[in-house]
Amino acid sequence: MNLKYTIRKGVLEDMPQVLDLIKELALFEKAPEEVTNTVEAMQIEYSSPDSVFHLLVAIVEEKIVGIAIYFRKYSTWKGTGVYLDDIVVTEKMRGQGIGKALFERFIVESKKMNAKQVHWQVLDWNSPAIEFYKKYDASMDNEWINCKLSEEQL
C-alpha cells in the first residue's frame, strides 16, 4: 500500500488534533493522567513571538496522523542544539513510514536552526522506537540521569 501523506509545519488550528495525539501517547506510555496541557495553552505558546516549541504534522486525508514537537536548546560544550520532545504517530498509521518522514524532516529543520546536536529520550521498554533510532546509528546513553521539578515543586 502506498499511503499518501504530507509533512508540514503546524498551525494554530492543528492544536486540537495535536492534543489528541499527545493524549494517545500518554495512554500508550501508561500515564494518561499526566497530560494537563490544553489546546488554548498550546495555541498561546505556539503563537508567541518567542514560541517555546516547533511543530511538524503528518496529514492523511486532511487528518493529522502524526506529530513531531521540538525546541531549541543550548549546550555549553557544543552550542546550539535541538531537543525532540516527541514523535507520535497514531496507532493505526504506524509502520507506514510516517514516523521516519517526521524524524527526517525534524533533522532537516534542526540543520536550518544551525544545530550542532539533536537530543531526545526513549523509554527503555519501547523496543520498536529503540530499534528505529538504532537505524540512524543514534547514541544511546545510559550514563546520565534525567532530573526534573514538577510545577508544584517550582
N, C-alpha and C positions, 0 to 999 in steps of 0.2 A: 504494500500500500504506500503510495506516495502522498503523504499528508502535506497539504499546502498550509503554511503558516508564515506569519510576518513577525519580525522583531523590530520594535520601535521604542523610542523614549516614551516614558509615561507622561500622561497629562492629568490635570486635577480630576477630571471626570472619571478616571480609571479607579480612583481610590476605593469605592465600594467593592468592586471585584477584587482589588488587591487585598483588602482586609479579609475578604472571604478566603482567599488563598492562604493568608497568614494564619487564619483560624484552622484551616485544613492541615497546615504544617504542625501547628501546636497539638492537634489531635494525634497526628502521626507520631509526634515526639512524646506523647503521653502527658501533656501539660496544657490542656485546653484552658484551664482556669488562669493561666499566666498571662493571657492576652488581655491587656487593659487599654490598648491603643484604640483610637476611634477614627472614623472617616474624617471628621472635622479637624482633629488634631493633625492628621497626616496631610490634609489639604493646606492647612496653615503653615506647617513646617516645610512642605514641598514648594509652596509659592513664595516663601520668604526670599528676599534678595541674597541672604546668606543661608540658603537651603541646607539643611543638615543631612540630606540624603539625595541620592540619584536613583532613578528607577528605569528599568527596561521591562517591557511587557512582550509576551508572545501571544499572538492573536490567531485564532482559528475560527473562521465563520463569524467574525465580529465579536467573539467572546474571548476574554483573557483566560488563557490556559496555563500561563507560566509567568513568573516574575524573577527579576534579579534586583536586589536592593543593595546599594553600596555607598560608601562615603570616603572622602579624602582623610588620610591620617598622616602623621609625621613621625619619622624615625630619627632620633638624634644621631644615629650612626650612618643612615643611608639617605635621608632626606624624604622627599615626597613619596607617599605610598597610598594605596587604595585598599580598603577593607571591604570584602564581600560579606555582607551580613547574612544574606540568604539567597539561595536559588530555590524556587518552588515550582514544581510542575504538578498540576492536578493529577490525581492517581490514574484516571482512565487514559491520560495522554502520555504517561511515562513510557519510555522505550521507543519513542518516535523521533528522537534526535533533537527535541526541543530544548532539553537541559544543556546539551552540547552547544547548540546555537546560542543560547543565552550566555553560557560561560565564555564562549569565544568572542561574542560581542562585548561582554564585560572586559575582556583583555584588551580589545581594540580601544574601548572608551578609557581604560586605565592608561594606555600609552598616550592618548590625547591629553590626559591630565599630567603627563610627564612623570608617571610613576616609576620608581626605581625597584619597587617590590609590590606584590599584592599578597594579602593575607586573608585567611578565612579559617573557620573551625568546622569540624565534622564530628558528630557523636561517634564514640568508639564502637557502638553496636550497629551503625549504619553501613553495613558491608557494601551495598550497591554504590553508595556515594564514595566510599573509600576506594573501591576498585575503579570508579570513574576518574577520580583525581590522580590515581596512580598512572593512568594512561597519559597524563600530561607530565609525568615524572616529577610530580609535586613532592616537596619535602614534607614529611610527617614528623612533627616534633613532639616527643614525649617528655621533654625536659622542663618546659615552662608550665607553671601552674596558673590557671585562669583565676582572676580575682575580680570582685565587683562589690559595689554597695547598692542596695535597693533604694527606692525612693524614700521609704520610711527611715532608712539609715542615714540618708543625706540630711 
